[in-house]
Amino acid sequence: MGGQRVCSRPALTVSTEATATSFSPPSALILFFSSKTNFFVTSASSHLPRPPSVLHTSRPLQRLLCRQTRLQTAASFRASFSSPARPKMVIALDPSTCQVPASGGNSLHQIVNQGASRLAFKVKSSNNAQYRIKAVYGFVSEGARTPIEVIRHPGPPKEDKLVVQFAEVPPEETDPRAPFLAGAAQGEVIMTLSAV
């Protein structure tokens, strides 16, 4: 007896030399291929009982059944790895835009927690040469807001990015850096920094 393949199929119709036999296999089947052109079907389990019947098929039908199984398996993998719905953003910046003089200046913003859990946050900039942030790390309670200040040092006019990462933390957490050092950031908000 040759190799075995696991197939999951709906009801199938198999043509034999004499009749056409319809059967509804269980959710998982093992197809045992003989060294010739026949195979039989049995339910998959931890032990392999003797098959209830042997279905004599032609090689073209064997190839068709296996091709259908491969297509169904590929579709199942695509579905399992498809992107889930994007979660609702629980952090917002108020105001949501930042424009400062290229000659230098500052802009005040609020980090708003729109969720129902206490959050830690971390603020980063794509241009550390011209920008400083107060505060880089912090906590914001559910439904609350906390201030940050964006400070621009003199430099050529350009656009940069400010990124606020956040992570849910328990009430007893006292170090806002802890979830980010552990790589537990759950999302981020990006704001454009415009120096004109």
N, CA, C and O atoms as a DFTB+ gen file, in Angstrom:
784 C
 N C O
     1  1       0.849      -1.203       0.000
     2  2       0.000       0.000       0.000
     3  2       0.874       1.237       0.000
     4  3       1.900       1.272       0.679
     5  1       0.487       2.241      -0.742
     6  2       1.302       3.440      -0.901
     7  2       1.051       4.458       0.197
     8  3       0.679       4.102       1.315
     9  1       1.261       5.756      -0.139
    10  2       1.151       6.806       0.851
    11  2      -0.277       7.136       1.183
    12  3      -1.202       6.534       0.639
    13  1      -0.472       8.108       2.090
    14  2      -1.807       8.507       2.497
    15  2      -1.916      10.013       2.472
    16  3      -0.939      10.715       2.731
    17  1      -3.102      10.515       2.162
    18  2      -3.370      11.947       2.120
    19  2      -4.654      12.230       2.857
    20  3      -5.610      11.457       2.789
    21  1      -4.669      13.358       3.572
    22  2      -5.870      13.747       4.309
    23  2      -6.673      14.708       3.463
    24  3      -6.134      15.709       2.990
    25  1      -7.956      14.427       3.260
    26  2      -8.820      15.247       2.430
    27  2     -10.054      15.639       3.211
    28  3     -10.572      14.846       3.997
    29  1     -10.527      16.845       3.005
    30  2     -11.799      17.298       3.565
    31  2     -12.683      17.702       2.409
    32  3     -12.380      18.680       1.726
    33  1     -13.761      16.990       2.165
    34  2     -14.589      17.227       1.013
    35  2     -16.068      17.136       1.352
    36  3     -16.423      16.418       2.286
    37  1     -16.953      17.836       0.630
    38  2     -18.386      17.615       0.752
    39  2     -18.760      16.315       0.045
    40  3     -17.890      15.543      -0.361
    41  1     -20.075      16.082      -0.099
    42  2     -20.531      14.850      -0.736
    43  2     -19.956      14.730      -2.133
    44  3     -19.921      15.706      -2.882
    45  1     -19.496      13.511      -2.493
    46  2     -18.884      13.255      -3.780
    47  2     -19.634      12.147      -4.492
    48  3     -20.325      11.347      -3.861
    49  1     -19.497      12.104      -5.807
    50  2     -20.062      11.017      -6.608
    51  2     -18.922      10.314      -7.323
    52  3     -18.160      10.936      -8.064
    53  1     -18.814       9.016      -7.095
    54  2     -17.731       8.233      -7.676
    55  2     -18.318       7.238      -8.655
    56  3     -19.209       6.465      -8.302
    57  1     -17.820       7.251      -9.891
    58  2     -18.299       6.336     -10.918
    59  2     -17.437       5.089     -10.929
    60  3     -16.210       5.174     -10.991
    61  1     -18.089       3.915     -10.869
    62  2     -17.389       2.650     -11.004
    63  2     -17.752       2.069     -12.355
    64  3     -18.473       2.681     -13.143
    65  1     -17.230       0.857     -12.612
    66  2     -17.539       0.234     -13.883
    67  2     -19.035      -0.041     -14.047
    68  3     -19.562      -0.013     -15.159
    69  1     -19.712      -0.308     -12.926
    70  2     -21.108      -0.733     -13.021
    71  2     -22.078       0.359     -12.612
    72  3     -23.118       0.536     -13.246
    73  1     -21.743       1.109     -11.538
    74  2     -22.725       2.051     -10.980
    75  2     -22.040       3.360     -10.652
    76  3     -20.815       3.473     -10.695
    77  1     -22.862       4.350     -10.322
    78  2     -22.375       5.620      -9.795
    79  2     -22.777       5.694      -8.338
    80  3     -23.967       5.661      -8.027
    81  1     -21.813       5.794      -7.436
    82  2     -22.069       5.717      -6.000
    83  2     -21.888       7.086      -5.381
    84  3     -20.842       7.712      -5.549
    85  1     -22.905       7.561      -4.660
    86  2     -22.805       8.839      -3.948
    87  2     -22.532       8.562      -2.485
    88  3     -23.122       7.655      -1.897
    89  1     -21.623       9.356      -1.885
    90  2     -21.375       9.183      -0.457
    91  2     -21.027      10.535       0.135
    92  3     -20.547      11.421      -0.571
    93  1     -21.271      10.698       1.446
    94  2     -20.963      11.936       2.162
    95  2     -19.884      11.626       3.181
    96  3     -20.185      11.069       4.237
    97  1     -18.630      11.969       2.897
    98  2     -17.564      11.640       3.827
    99  2     -17.613      12.515       5.057
   100  3     -18.183      13.605       5.016
   101  1     -17.027      12.061       6.152
   102  2     -16.911      12.920       7.332
   103  2     -15.979      14.081       7.042
   104  3     -15.439      14.198       5.942
   105  1     -15.787      14.963       8.065
   106  2     -15.034      16.180       7.822
   107  2     -13.585      15.894       7.463
   108  3     -12.983      16.670       6.722
   109  1     -13.011      14.826       7.952
   110  2     -11.629      14.500       7.628
   111  2     -11.562      13.059       7.184
   112  3     -12.074      12.171       7.867
   113  1     -10.943      12.818       6.058
   114  2     -10.823      11.477       5.505
   115  2      -9.384      11.178       5.197
   116  3      -8.599      12.084       4.916
   117  1      -9.028       9.897       5.248
   118  2      -7.711       9.478       4.801
   119  2      -7.884       8.646       3.557
   120  3      -8.635       7.670       3.559
   121  1      -7.204       9.014       2.502
   122  2      -7.280       8.288       1.248
   123  2      -6.036       7.411       1.143
   124  3      -4.919       7.920       1.057
   125  1      -6.230       6.102       1.150
   126  2      -5.125       5.172       1.017
   127  2      -5.007       4.755      -0.444
   128  3      -5.951       4.209      -1.015
   129  1      -3.872       5.005      -1.035
   130  2      -3.663       4.657      -2.426
   131  2      -2.895       3.338      -2.516
   132  3      -1.862       3.149      -1.874
   133  1      -3.423       2.456      -3.316
   134  2      -2.721       1.203      -3.545
   135  2      -1.646       1.414      -4.581
   136  3      -1.537       2.487      -5.174
   137  1      -0.852       0.381      -4.797
   138  2       0.211       0.482      -5.779
   139  2      -0.324       0.435      -7.202
   140  3       0.410       0.692      -8.157
   141  1      -1.611       0.105      -7.342
   142  2      -2.217       0.083      -8.670
   143  2      -3.053       1.339      -8.867
   144  3      -2.559       2.446      -8.652
   145  1      -4.296       1.190      -9.267
   146  2      -5.107       2.367      -9.611
   147  2      -6.264       2.562      -8.657
   148  3      -7.113       3.413      -8.923
   149  1      -6.350       1.835      -7.575
   150  2      -7.506       1.919      -6.690
   151  2      -7.130       2.598      -5.383
   152  3      -5.957       2.678      -5.019
   153  1      -8.144       3.082      -4.687
   154  2      -7.935       3.554      -3.325
   155  2      -9.211       3.318      -2.547
   156  3     -10.279       3.124      -3.126
   157  1      -9.090       3.337      -1.226
   158  2     -10.288       3.259      -0.405
   159  2     -10.274       4.394       0.600
   160  3      -9.242       5.029       0.815
   161  1     -11.428       4.651       1.219
   162  2     -11.606       5.791       2.103
   163  2     -11.978       5.299       3.481
   164  3     -12.791       4.386       3.619
   165  1     -11.389       5.897       4.507
   166  2     -11.759       5.571       5.880
   167  2     -11.701       6.831       6.717
   168  3     -10.982       7.770       6.373
   169  1     -12.445       6.868       7.810
   170  2     -12.440       8.042       8.684
   171  2     -11.096       8.184       9.359
   172  3     -10.480       7.199       9.766
   173  1     -10.634       9.460       9.476
   174  2      -9.371       9.710      10.166
   175  2      -9.585       9.591      11.666
   176  3     -10.565      10.117      12.193
   177  1      -8.683       8.908      12.362
   178  2      -8.754       8.782      13.820
   179  2      -7.373       8.427      14.331
   180  3      -6.437       8.271      13.547
   181  1      -7.240       8.296      15.678
   182  2      -5.950       7.968      16.246
   183  2      -5.508       6.565      15.866
   184  3      -4.311       6.299      15.760
   185  1      -6.472       5.657      15.657
   186  2      -6.151       4.347      15.117
   187  2      -6.832       4.227      13.753
   188  3      -7.799       4.943      13.491
   189  1      -6.375       3.388      12.927
   190  2      -6.872       3.295      11.570
   191  2      -7.673       2.020      11.411
   192  3      -7.093       0.968      11.144
   193  1      -8.997       2.077      11.567
   194  2      -9.819       0.880      11.424
   195  2      -9.858       0.413       9.982
   196  3      -9.502       1.151       9.063
   197  1     -10.291      -0.811       9.799
   198  2     -10.422      -1.339       8.455
   199  2     -11.489      -0.536       7.722
   200  3     -12.560      -0.299       8.280
   201  1     -11.231      -0.120       6.511
   202  2     -12.193       0.722       5.790
   203  2     -13.504      -0.001       5.559
   204  3     -13.517      -1.209       5.326
   205  1     -14.623       0.740       5.624
   206  2     -15.926       0.120       5.436
   207  2     -16.148      -0.356       4.012
   208  3     -16.911      -1.298       3.798
   209  1     -15.515       0.256       3.044
   210  2     -15.719      -0.144       1.668
   211  2     -14.543       0.307       0.834
   212  3     -13.798       1.204       1.227
   213  1     -14.380      -0.314      -0.314
   214  2     -13.324       0.056      -1.232
   215  2     -13.956       0.654      -2.478
   216  3     -14.863       0.071      -3.072
   217  1     -13.460       1.835      -2.867
   218  2     -14.017       2.524      -4.016
   219  2     -13.019       2.410      -5.164
   220  3     -11.924       2.969      -5.098
   221  1     -13.392       1.695      -6.198
   222  2     -12.513       1.526      -7.346
   223  2     -12.685       2.715      -8.274
   224  3     -13.783       2.976      -8.766
   225  1     -11.609       3.424      -8.509
   226  2     -11.684       4.621      -9.343
   227  2     -10.582       4.583     -10.385
   228  3      -9.623       3.818     -10.284
   229  1     -10.744       5.407     -11.361
   230  2      -9.723       5.564     -12.375
   231  2      -8.701       6.593     -11.924
   232  3      -8.970       7.388     -11.023
   233  1      -7.526       6.582     -12.551
   234  2      -6.505       7.570     -12.204
   235  2      -6.973       9.008     -12.443
   236  3      -6.676       9.869     -11.615
   237  1      -7.686       9.311     -13.527
   238  2      -8.163      10.697     -13.690
   239  2      -9.026      11.172     -12.532
   240  3      -8.916      12.322     -12.106
   241  1      -9.902      10.276     -12.009
   242  2     -10.741      10.682     -10.886
   243  2      -9.904      10.868      -9.631
   244  3     -10.166      11.779      -8.847
   245  1      -8.904      10.024      -9.427
   246  2      -8.007      10.205      -8.288
   247  2      -7.336      11.575      -8.348
   248  3      -7.279      12.299      -7.355
   249  1      -6.827      11.914      -9.538
   250  2      -6.162      13.203      -9.696
   251  2      -7.133      14.363      -9.447
   252  3      -6.759      15.375      -8.856
   253  1      -8.390      14.206      -9.905
   254  2      -9.389      15.253      -9.705
   255  2      -9.675      15.452      -8.223
   256  3      -9.730      16.587      -7.749
   257  1      -9.860      14.354      -7.484
   258  2     -10.141      14.447      -6.054
   259  2      -8.987      15.108      -5.316
   260  3      -9.208      15.953      -4.448
   261  1      -7.764      14.734      -5.650
   262  2      -6.611      15.306      -4.970
   263  2      -6.457      16.789      -5.313
   264  3      -6.105      17.595      -4.452
   265  1      -6.719      17.144      -6.564
   266  2      -6.632      18.551      -6.957
   267  2      -7.663      19.380      -6.216
   268  3      -7.356      20.477      -5.750
   269  1      -8.906      18.862      -6.098
   270  2      -9.948      19.585      -5.361
   271  2      -9.543      19.763      -3.903
   272  3      -9.786      20.817      -3.315
   273  1      -8.931      18.745      -3.322
   274  2      -8.502      18.823      -1.931
   275  2      -7.409      19.867      -1.761
   276  3      -7.435      20.641      -0.804
   277  1      -6.437      19.897      -2.689
   278  2      -5.371      20.887      -2.598
   279  2      -5.923      22.296      -2.722
   280  3      -5.482      23.192      -2.001
   281  1      -6.873      22.514      -3.614
   282  2      -7.466      23.836      -3.772
   283  2      -8.207      24.262      -2.515
   284  3      -8.123      25.416      -2.095
   285  1      -8.942      23.312      -1.912
   286  2      -9.690      23.639      -0.691
   287  2      -8.738      23.952       0.449
   288  3      -8.985      24.869       1.233
   289  1      -7.632      23.183       0.548
   290  2      -6.651      23.430       1.601
   291  2      -6.010      24.803       1.432
   292  3      -5.840      25.532       2.409
   293  1      -5.653      25.162       0.191
   294  2      -5.057      26.474      -0.062
   295  2      -6.021      27.593       0.307
   296  3      -5.612      28.606       0.876
   297  1      -7.310      27.412      -0.017
   298  2      -8.304      28.437       0.315
   299  2      -8.436      28.583       1.821
   300  3      -8.604      29.692       2.328
   301  1      -8.359      27.451       2.548
   302  2      -8.462      27.504       4.007
   303  2      -7.291      28.265       4.604
   304  3      -7.476      29.053       5.531
   305  1      -6.072      28.039       4.081
   306  2      -4.912      28.760       4.574
   307  2      -5.024      30.246       4.298
   308  3      -4.696      31.065       5.157
   309  1      -5.491      30.606       3.089
   310  2      -5.644      32.024       2.779
   311  2      -6.634      32.689       3.723
   312  3      -6.423      33.821       4.157
   313  1      -7.715      31.983       4.040
   314  2      -8.724      32.546       4.943
   315  2      -8.173      32.702       6.348
   316  3      -8.446      33.696       7.021
   317  1      -7.383      31.707       6.798
   318  2      -6.859      31.757       8.161
   319  2      -5.814      32.848       8.333
   320  3      -5.630      33.362       9.436
   321  1      -5.110      33.215       7.223
   322  2      -4.074      34.225       7.313
   323  2      -4.511      35.566       6.759
   324  3      -3.693      36.478       6.638
   325  1      -5.781      35.704       6.420
   326  2      -6.259      36.982       5.905
   327  2      -6.205      38.031       7.007
   328  3      -6.316      37.711       8.191
   329  1      -6.035      39.268       6.611
   330  2      -5.895      40.344       7.588
   331  2      -7.195      40.549       8.347
   332  3      -8.253      40.688       7.734
   333  1      -7.130      40.570       9.680
   334  2      -8.344      40.836      10.446
   335  2      -8.766      42.286      10.315
   336  3      -8.000      43.126       9.843
   337  1      -9.975      42.572      10.729
   338  2     -10.462      43.954      10.689
   339  2      -9.585      44.836      11.570
   340  3      -9.207      44.442      12.673
   341  1      -9.271      46.004      11.089
   342  2      -8.419      46.904      11.856
   343  2      -9.125      47.326      13.140
   344  3     -10.264      47.791      13.093
   345  1      -8.445      47.166      14.315
   346  2      -9.100      47.536      15.571
   347  2      -9.327      49.037      15.670
   348  3      -8.618      49.820      15.038
   349  1     -10.291      49.427      16.443
   350  2     -10.593      50.837      16.640
   351  2      -9.431      51.521      17.342
   352  3      -8.912      51.010      18.333
   353  1      -9.020      52.685      16.826
   354  2      -7.931      53.425      17.431
   355  2      -8.377      53.964      18.780
   356  3      -9.428      54.594      18.892
   357  1      -7.553      53.708      19.823
   358  2      -7.948      54.121      21.173
   359  2      -7.139      55.315      21.666
   360  3      -7.385      55.821      22.761
   361  1      -6.180      55.768      20.868
   362  2      -5.388      56.954      21.202
   363  2      -5.608      58.003      20.110
   364  3      -5.636      57.679      18.923
   365  1      -5.763      59.246      20.522
   366  2      -5.877      60.344      19.568
   367  2      -5.016      61.503      20.050
   368  3      -4.713      61.624      21.237
   369  1      -4.627      62.356      19.099
   370  2      -3.875      63.560      19.428
   371  2      -4.746      64.777      19.183
   372  3      -5.430      64.869      18.163
   373  1      -4.719      65.713      20.124
   374  2      -5.533      66.918      20.024
   375  2      -4.649      68.133      20.321
   376  3      -4.167      68.274      21.444
   377  1      -4.424      69.018      19.329
   378  2      -4.850      68.921      17.938
   379  2      -4.092      67.816      17.200
   380  3      -3.040      67.356      17.645
   381  1      -4.654      67.402      16.064
   382  2      -4.118      66.259      15.333
   383  2      -3.061      66.643      14.299
   384  3      -2.519      65.769      13.621
   385  1      -2.761      67.939      14.168
   386  2      -1.723      68.406      13.266
   387  2      -0.761      69.304      14.036
   388  3      -1.107      69.875      15.070
   389  1       0.459      69.415      13.502
   390  2       1.466      70.237      14.172
   391  2       2.217      71.053      13.126
   392  3       2.828      70.496      12.214
   393  1       2.168      72.379      13.264
   394  2       2.927      73.271      12.382
   395  2       3.693      74.253      13.243
   396  3       3.117      74.962      14.068
   397  1       5.009      74.283      13.038
   398  2       5.883      75.148      13.833
   399  2       6.818      75.900      12.892
   400  3       7.052      75.450      11.770
   401  1       7.355      77.038      13.327
   402  2       8.317      77.770      12.493
   403  2       9.613      76.976      12.348
   404  3      10.094      76.379      13.311
   405  1      10.171      76.975      11.141
   406  2      11.450      76.298      10.938
   407  2      12.566      76.973      11.735
   408  3      13.589      76.355      12.029
   409  1      12.361      78.249      12.084
   410  2      13.343      78.976      12.889
   411  2      13.316      78.568      14.358
   412  3      14.173      78.977      15.142
   413  1      12.323      77.759      14.720
   414  2      12.218      77.292      16.097
   415  2      10.892      77.673      16.729
   416  3      10.347      78.739      16.442
   417  1      10.381      76.823      17.573
   418  2       9.120      77.090      18.257
   419  2       8.622      75.836      18.944
   420  3       9.315      74.820      18.996
   421  1       7.424      75.919      19.464
   422  2       6.868      74.758      20.153
   423  2       5.375      74.632      19.867
   424  3       4.742      75.581      19.404
   425  1       4.817      73.450      20.146
   426  2       3.400      73.180      19.924
   427  2       2.917      72.260      21.042
   428  3       3.554      71.253      21.351
   429  1       1.795      72.614      21.638
   430  2       1.230      71.833      22.746
   431  2       0.113      70.938      22.226
   432  3      -0.708      71.361      21.413
   433  1       0.091      69.691      22.705
   434  2      -0.896      68.705      22.278
   435  2      -1.356      67.888      23.479
   436  3      -0.703      67.856      24.522
   437  1      -2.487      67.234      23.303
   438  2      -3.029      66.334      24.320
   439  2      -3.098      64.923      23.741
   440  3      -3.581      64.727      22.625
   441  1      -2.615      63.947      24.501
   442  2      -2.823      62.540      24.157
   443  2      -4.124      62.121      24.833
   444  3      -4.245      62.166      26.057
   445  1      -5.091      61.715      24.020
   446  2      -6.433      61.393      24.512
   447  2      -6.638      59.875      24.471
   448  3      -6.466      59.240      23.431
   449  1      -7.004      59.315      25.611
   450  2      -7.303      57.876      25.686
   451  2      -8.799      57.697      25.448
   452  3      -9.616      58.039      26.302
   453  1      -9.149      57.162      24.285
   454  2     -10.548      56.963      23.939
   455  2     -11.043      55.561      24.298
   456  3     -12.192      55.216      24.025
   457  1     -10.183      54.766      24.902
   458  2     -10.550      53.395      25.247
   459  2     -11.048      53.259      26.674
   460  3     -11.321      54.245      27.358
   461  1     -11.160      52.005      27.105
   462  2     -11.693      51.711      28.439
   463  2     -10.629      51.102      29.340
   464  3     -10.962      50.489      30.355
   465  1      -9.332      51.260      28.984
   466  2      -8.243      50.688      29.769
   467  2      -7.148      51.727      29.957
   468  3      -6.994      52.640      29.146
   469  1      -6.404      51.578      31.017
   470  2      -5.242      52.436      31.260
   471  2      -4.162      52.098      30.231
   472  3      -3.912      50.927      29.943
   473  1      -3.526      53.133      29.682
   474  2      -2.536      52.940      28.635
   475  2      -1.215      53.581      29.017
   476  3      -1.177      54.617      29.680
   477  1      -0.127      52.942      28.584
   478  2       1.187      53.571      28.584
   479  2       1.455      54.066      27.171
   480  3       0.976      53.477      26.202
   481  1       2.219      55.147      27.050
   482  2       2.536      55.651      25.717
   483  2       4.026      55.964      25.613
   484  3       4.711      56.198      26.609
   485  1       4.497      55.958      24.371
   486  2       5.869      56.330      24.042
   487  2       5.816      57.213      22.798
   488  3       5.158      56.868      21.816
   489  1       6.511      58.356      22.839
   490  2       6.483      59.301      21.734
   491  2       7.853      59.311      21.055
   492  3       8.885      59.437      21.714
   493  1       7.843      59.174      19.712
   494  2       9.079      59.186      18.932
   495  2       8.950      60.204      17.802
   496  3       7.848      60.541      17.369
   497  1      10.103      60.684      17.334
   498  2      10.140      61.602      16.197
   499  2      11.076      61.044      15.138
   500  3      12.054      60.366      15.454
   501  1      10.770      61.334      13.876
   502  2      11.641      60.911      12.783
   503  2      12.826      61.854      12.593
   504  3      13.699      61.593      11.766
   505  1      12.860      62.947      13.354
   506  2      13.940      63.930      13.225
   507  2      14.378      64.363      14.624
   508  3      13.912      65.371      15.155
   509  1      15.278      63.582      15.202
   510  2      15.740      63.893      16.549
   511  2      16.730      65.051      16.581
   512  3      17.047      65.559      17.657
   513  1      17.220      65.473      15.427
   514  2      18.155      66.595      15.395
   515  2      17.442      67.920      15.653
   516  3      17.998      68.816      16.288
   517  1      16.207      68.041      15.159
   518  2      15.470      69.303      15.303
   519  2      14.350      69.255      16.342
   520  3      13.893      70.307      16.788
   521  1      13.898      68.065      16.738
   522  2      12.735      67.990      17.635
   523  2      13.089      67.375      18.988
   524  3      13.908      66.461      19.091
   525  1      12.450      67.903      20.002
   526  2      12.483      67.340      21.351
   527  2      11.032      67.205      21.821
   528  3      10.183      68.038      21.504
   529  1      10.768      66.147      22.578
   530  2       9.405      65.875      23.038
   531  2       9.393      65.835      24.562
   532  3      10.274      65.241      25.184
   533  1       8.397      66.466      25.149
   534  2       8.125      66.365      26.583
   535  2       6.661      65.954      26.751
   536  3       5.802      66.745      26.361
   537  1       6.303      64.803      27.289
   538  2       7.193      63.780      27.811
   539  2       7.267      62.623      26.811
   540  3       6.332      62.397      26.042
   541  1       8.390      61.891      26.830
   542  2       8.576      60.782      25.897
   543  2       7.751      59.574      26.321
   544  3       7.164      58.896      25.477
   545  1       7.703      59.299      27.627
   546  2       6.922      58.180      28.168
   547  2       5.902      58.720      29.159
   548  3       6.087      59.779      29.757
   549  1       4.818      57.961      29.318
   550  2       3.831      58.338      30.311
   551  2       2.646      57.396      30.332
   552  3       2.586      56.425      29.579
   553  1       1.708      57.701      31.205
   554  2       0.457      56.955      31.330
   555  2      -0.707      57.895      31.033
   556  3      -0.625      59.104      31.249
   557  1      -1.785      57.310      30.536
   558  2      -3.029      58.060      30.380
   559  2      -4.177      57.106      30.739
   560  3      -4.326      56.034      30.153
   561  1      -4.978      57.532      31.719
   562  2      -6.070      56.682      32.201
   563  2      -7.200      56.639      31.185
   564  3      -7.279      57.470      30.280
   565  1      -8.075      55.650      31.356
   566  2      -9.203      55.500      30.436
   567  2     -10.076      56.759      30.454
   568  3     -10.450      57.257      31.516
   569  1     -10.390      57.258      29.261
   570  2     -11.231      58.441      29.137
   571  2     -10.549      59.740      29.508
   572  3     -11.191      60.790      29.549
   573  1      -9.241      59.682      29.783
   574  2      -8.526      60.884      30.222
   575  2      -7.593      61.369      29.126
   576  3      -7.524      60.783      28.046
   577  1      -6.873      62.451      29.418
   578  2      -5.901      63.015      28.488
   579  2      -4.698      63.513      29.260
   580  3      -4.793      63.859      30.438
   581  1      -3.557      63.543      28.573
   582  2      -2.332      64.043      29.207
   583  2      -1.577      64.904      28.202
   584  3      -1.591      64.603      27.009
   585  1      -0.910      65.982      28.664
   586  2      -0.264      66.899      27.720
   587  2       1.132      66.420      27.305
   588  3       1.838      65.764      28.070
   589  1       1.506      66.769      26.068
   590  2       2.882      66.647      25.605
   591  2       3.246      67.946      24.896
   592  3       2.375      68.672      24.417
   593  1       4.540      68.226      24.837
   594  2       5.021      69.432      24.159
   595  2       6.003      69.026      23.068
   596  3       6.931      68.253      23.306
   597  1       5.785      69.558      21.871
   598  2       6.685      69.327      20.739
   599  2       7.532      70.583      20.569
   600  3       6.995      71.664      20.327
   601  1       8.858      70.449      20.694
   602  2       9.774      71.583      20.615
   603  2      10.605      71.455      19.346
   604  3      11.245      70.428      19.120
   605  1      10.596      72.503      18.512
   606  2      11.341      72.513      17.253
   607  2      12.530      73.458      17.370
   608  3      12.368      74.644      17.656
   609  1      13.745      72.911      17.143
   610  2      14.952      73.743      17.098
   611  2      15.147      74.267      15.677
   612  3      14.631      73.677      14.728
   613  1      15.881      75.366      15.518
   614  2      16.077      75.931      14.177
   615  2      16.682      74.918      13.202
   616  3      17.560      74.131      13.557
   617  1      16.185      74.963      11.964
   618  2      16.668      74.064      10.930
   619  2      15.932      74.332       9.641
   620  3      15.015      75.152       9.609
   621  1      16.318      73.655       8.579
   622  2      15.676      73.885       7.280
   623  2      14.212      73.450       7.313
   624  3      13.871      72.493       8.008
   625  1      13.342      74.140       6.569
   626  2      11.925      73.729       6.520
   627  2      11.784      72.324       5.930
   628  3      12.418      72.001       4.925
   629  1      10.970      71.513       6.543
   630  2      10.706      70.158       6.050
   631  2       9.582      69.535       6.850
   632  3       9.169      70.053       7.888
   633  1       9.097      68.413       6.345
   634  2       8.075      67.645       7.063
   635  2       8.707      66.435       7.730
   636  3       9.579      65.778       7.161
   637  1       8.255      66.154       8.936
   638  2       8.721      64.985       9.681
   639  2       7.510      64.278      10.281
   640  3       6.367      64.682      10.067
   641  1       7.781      63.224      11.028
   642  2       6.705      62.433      11.621
   643  2       6.885      62.338      13.131
   644  3       7.998      62.198      13.637
   645  1       5.772      62.419      13.825
   646  2       5.734      62.118      15.249
   647  2       4.874      60.873      15.440
   648  3       3.751      60.809      14.941
   649  1       5.396      59.895      16.153
   650  2       4.705      58.618      16.355
   651  2       4.446      58.422      17.842
   652  3       5.358      58.516      18.664
   653  1       3.183      58.146      18.174
   654  2       2.806      57.828      19.549
   655  2       2.397      56.360      19.592
   656  3       1.364      55.977      19.044
   657  1       3.212      55.550      20.245
   658  2       2.887      54.136      20.447
   659  2       2.167      53.983      21.782
   660  3       2.393      54.761      22.709
   661  1       1.294      52.970      21.877
   662  2       0.577      52.765      23.138
   663  2       0.422      51.279      23.430
   664  3       0.487      50.436      22.535
   665  1       0.215      50.985      24.711
   666  2       0.023      49.604      25.163
   667  2      -0.825      49.626      26.423
   668  3      -0.673      50.502      27.274
   669  1      -1.711      48.660      26.529
   670  2      -2.551      48.542      27.732
   671  2      -1.711      48.059      28.903
   672  3      -0.895      47.150      28.755
   673  1      -1.910      48.664      30.062
   674  2      -1.153      48.296      31.258
   675  2      -2.110      48.153      32.444
   676  3      -3.168      48.783      32.457
   677  1      -1.758      47.337      33.436
   678  2      -2.601      47.188      34.619
   679  2      -2.478      48.400      35.540
   680  3      -1.520      49.165      35.434
   681  1      -3.438      48.576      36.437
   682  2      -3.413      49.755      37.319
   683  2      -2.167      49.829      38.196
   684  3      -1.748      50.920      38.581
   685  1      -1.568      48.676      38.517
   686  2      -0.414      48.672      39.426
   687  2       0.910      48.965      38.735
   688  3       1.929      49.111      39.409
   689  1       0.922      49.056      37.402
   690  2       2.173      49.321      36.681
   691  2       2.656      50.739      36.966
   692  3       1.889      51.699      36.891
   693  1       3.956      50.855      37.299
   694  2       4.516      52.167      37.644
   695  2       5.575      52.647      36.655
   696  3       5.976      53.809      36.712
   697  1       6.032      51.794      35.763
   698  2       7.062      52.164      34.802
   699  2       6.459      52.195      33.395
   700  3       6.162      51.139      32.838
   701  1       6.272      53.381      32.811
   702  2       5.647      53.446      31.479
   703  2       6.527      52.860      30.380
   704  3       6.037      52.576      29.287
   705  1       7.834      52.672      30.653
   706  2       8.721      52.092      29.646
   707  2       8.596      50.578      29.551
   708  3       8.984      49.984      28.544
   709  1       8.061      49.954      30.585
   710  2       8.080      48.488      30.681
   711  2       7.458      47.778      29.479
   712  3       8.097      46.887      28.920
   713  1       6.235      48.132      29.053
   714  2       5.652      47.388      27.926
   715  2       6.425      47.553      26.623
   716  3       6.415      46.650      25.786
   717  1       7.089      48.680      26.437
   718  2       7.813      48.912      25.186
   719  2       9.168      48.212      25.197
   720  3       9.639      47.753      24.157
   721  1       9.793      48.128      26.368
   722  2      11.018      47.344      26.481
   723  2      10.733      45.865      26.251
   724  3      11.602      45.123      25.794
   725  1       9.503      45.436      26.572
   726  2       9.107      44.043      26.364
   727  2       8.536      43.800      24.973
   728  3       8.142      42.679      24.652
   729  1       8.487      44.850      24.140
   730  2       7.951      44.708      22.789
   731  2       6.456      44.478      22.744
   732  3       5.959      43.771      21.867
   733  1       5.724      45.081      23.699
   734  2       4.283      44.826      23.817
   735  2       3.424      45.967      23.298
   736  3       2.252      46.063      23.663
   737  1       3.978      46.839      22.453
   738  2       3.171      47.934      21.893
   739  2       2.006      47.362      21.097
   740  3       2.177      46.414      20.331
   741  1       0.812      47.943      21.281
   742  2      -0.406      47.425      20.644
   743  2      -0.882      48.265      19.466
   744  3      -1.744      47.824      18.706
   745  1      -0.349      49.441      19.306
   746  2      -0.781      50.292      18.202
   747  2      -0.028      51.604      18.241
   748  3       0.773      51.851      19.142
   749  1      -0.295      52.444      17.250
   750  2       0.387      53.732      17.202
   751  2      -0.456      54.741      16.425
   752  3      -1.312      54.386      15.614
   753  1      -0.178      56.002      16.705
   754  2      -0.778      57.130      15.989
   755  2       0.354      57.954      15.398
   756  3       1.350      58.219      16.072
   757  1       0.208      58.360      14.144
   758  2       1.246      59.127      13.460
   759  2       0.717      60.523      13.141
   760  3      -0.383      60.680      12.611
   761  1       1.507      61.517      13.469
   762  2       1.145      62.905      13.177
   763  2       2.266      63.552      12.360
   764  3       3.447      63.355      12.646
   765  1       1.883      64.322      11.344
   766  2       2.862      65.019      10.527
   767  2       3.334      66.283      11.246
   768  3       2.526      67.054      11.763
   769  1       4.658      66.483      11.269
   770  2       5.267      67.688      11.826
   771  2       5.709      68.567      10.667
   772  3       6.577      68.180       9.885
   773  1       5.121      69.733      10.557
   774  2       5.424      70.646       9.449
   775  2       6.179      71.850       9.981
   776  3       5.670      72.606      10.809
   777  1       7.396      72.016       9.497
   778  2       8.204      73.193       9.846
   779  2       8.268      74.092       8.618
   780  3       8.762      73.687       7.566
   781  1       7.756      75.338       8.763
   782  2       7.667      76.242       7.609
   783  2       8.370      77.559       7.919
   784  3       8.406      78.453       7.074
